[in-house]
């Protein structure tokens, strides 16, 4: 009977080995190995179609903020086909900064097929990146929203030190404006209000937790005092 089950489960495409005198298991088949090897070679999926489809909602390839030396302060890239690695991102940022820092009067740059809308203030350079076919006015509205929202949060003190101190809020601003390359909001006041609400929720949660802890300590102290009086 054992030999029957062994011959039943073993085919030309599979091999069986003995794990114990009474237990047999089926090894991975050749076809399964081929499928797994093919799956391992699949390239990462690109979330958006930025260049080929003019009707696509994916408009923003990336949002970058650099300091006066060209170093990245904040950077979010959504076109993983064009900016798939950190090395590619750094090389693009270096070339972009070299061209924009020399000509601060201009506000638009076409670099390697990427439309760059930028704005500088004190020691910061803000960039919104889109495809060469993208409407510059749309990208400019995103940039203006980004700058005005950050300016409101930083109380018009738009410089590197203040931005780094409020880094978490500034990252929230980027997330509220753009999601994986799709523009979600261009009204800076609406963006700031949403970020403030999220900040209030966190503060409220922390405050509630501390209040519960203090109430528990106070009640425990009262019970201890009453036990001593008895």
N, C-alpha and C positions, 0 to 999 in steps of 0.2 A: 504493500500500500504506500509506503514512504517513497519507494522508487517511482511509483505512478505520479505522485504529486511533484516529484523532482522533474520528471520528464515532461509534465504538463506545463510547468512554469518556465522551462528553459526552451528558448527558440533559437533560430539562427542569428537573430539580431541581439540577443542577450546572452549573458553568461552567468552562471550561478556558482556560488561558492558556499562551502559548508562553514557555518558559524559555530555550530555545536552538533553533536551526533544526531539530534532530532529536529533542528531548526535550520531552514534554508532561506536565503534572501536573494532578491533579484538585483543584480548590479545595473548601473545606468547604461542605457542602450546607446548605440552609436548615433542614432538619429537625435536622441535627446542632447548628446554632447554637441552635435552640429548646431542645433537650435540655440543652445546656451552660448556657444562661441559667436554666433551671429548677433545675438542680443547684446553681448558685451561690446560689440564694435559699433553699435548705434550711437550716433553723435547726439549731444545734448539738444533738446528741443528748444527752438527759438520761440519765445512767447508771442511776439508780434511780427506782423509783416509791415516793415517800415518803408520799403523802397518800391516794391512791385505793385502794390494795390493803392491807387490814389484815393479810394473810398474808405480805406482802413481807419479805424479809430485810434490806432497807435501813431501818435504824432511826435512824441518826445523821445529821443534816443538816450538822453541823459541830462542830469542837472549837476553842475560842478561849481564848487566855490574854492578858489585858490587864494593864497596870501600874496604879499608883495614880492616874495621870492619865487613864486611859482609852485610852492608846495601845497598839496591838497589839504583842505580843511574839512570839506564834506564832498562826497562824490557818490552819485547813484546813477548807474547805467542800466538801461532797459533793453537795448539792442545787443543781445549776447552774441550775435553773429559777427558784428563789427568790433565789439569790445568784450571779447570772451575771456581774456586774461588780464591780470593786473599789469603785466609788462606792456601790453598793447595800450591799456588805459594811460599808463604813465608816459609812454612815448607820445601819445596824442596830446596829453595835457601840456607836456613840455613844448611841443611845436606850437600849440595854440597860444600858450602864454607868451612865447617869444614874439609872435606876430601881433598880438593884441596889446602887449605892454608898450610897444614902440609907437603905436598909433592909438592913443586913448580917445581921440576925437570921434573915431568911427564906432559904430555899434553893431556891425554885422560883418561876418567873415565866412567865406566859403573855403573849407579846408578838407582835402581828401574826400570830396563828395558829401561832406557834412556841413550843414548850415549852423553857424554859431552866432547866437545873439548874446551880447555881453554888456555888462555895466560894471564900472569900478567906483569904489568909494573908500577913501583913506587908504587902508592897506588890504582891501579885499577886492577880488574880481569874481563876479557871478556870471555863470554861463548857462544857457539853455541850448541844447543841441537837438537838431532835427535833420531830416533827410533833405537832399538838394531840391526836392519837389515841394517841400512843405511851405505853406504860407508863412512869410516872415511876421506878419501881423499877429498870427496866432501864437507863435513862439514869443513874440514881444509881450503879449498879454500875460503869458506865463511868467516871464522874467519880471515884469512890473508887479505882479501879484506876489512873487517870491520876495522881492526887495521891500515892498511896502509892508508885508506881513512881518518880516524880520525886523524892519525898522520900528514897527509898532511894539513888538515884544521887547526890543532892546531900548525902547524910549528914544528913538532917533540916534542912538549912539552905535552906528553900524561900523564896527571895527572888530578886528580879530579877537582881542581879549574878551570883549563883551559877548561875542558869538560863542566862543569856546565855553564861557561860563554858563551860557544858556543852550548848550549843545542839544540836550534832550528835546527841548521845545522846538528848536530849529529843525531837527529831524522830523518831528511831528508835522511841522509846516510843509516839508517836502512831501510827506506821505499824504497829506490832505489835498495838496495841489495835483499830484500826479500819482497814478497807480499803474505800475508796469507799462508805462509809456502812454497811458490813456489820461487825458486831461480831465480831472474831476471838478476843479473849482478854480475860478480866476478872480473871485472877489476877495480881496485881502481881509476885509472885516469879517466875512463869514469864516474864513480860515482861522483867524485869530480867536473867534468865539468858540469854534470847535476845539481848538487846542486848549483854551481856557477851561472848557467843560471837562475835558479829559484830565487836566491837571487838578481841577477841583474834586473829581471823583477819587483820585489817588490821595489827595490831602484829606478828604473826608474819610476814606477807609483807614488811613493811618490814625486820624484823630479818634475815630470810633473805637479802634483797637486800644488806644491808650486810655480812653475814657472807661472802657470796660475793665481794663486792668486796674485802674485807680479805684473804681467802684468795688471791685473784688477785694482789694487790699483794705479799703475803708470798712467794709462789712466784716472782714475777718478781724480787724482790730477791735471793732465794737463787740463782737462775740467774745473775744478774748477778755476784754474789760469786764463784761457782764459775768463771765465765768469766775473771774477773780473776786468780784463783789459777792457772789453767792458763797 
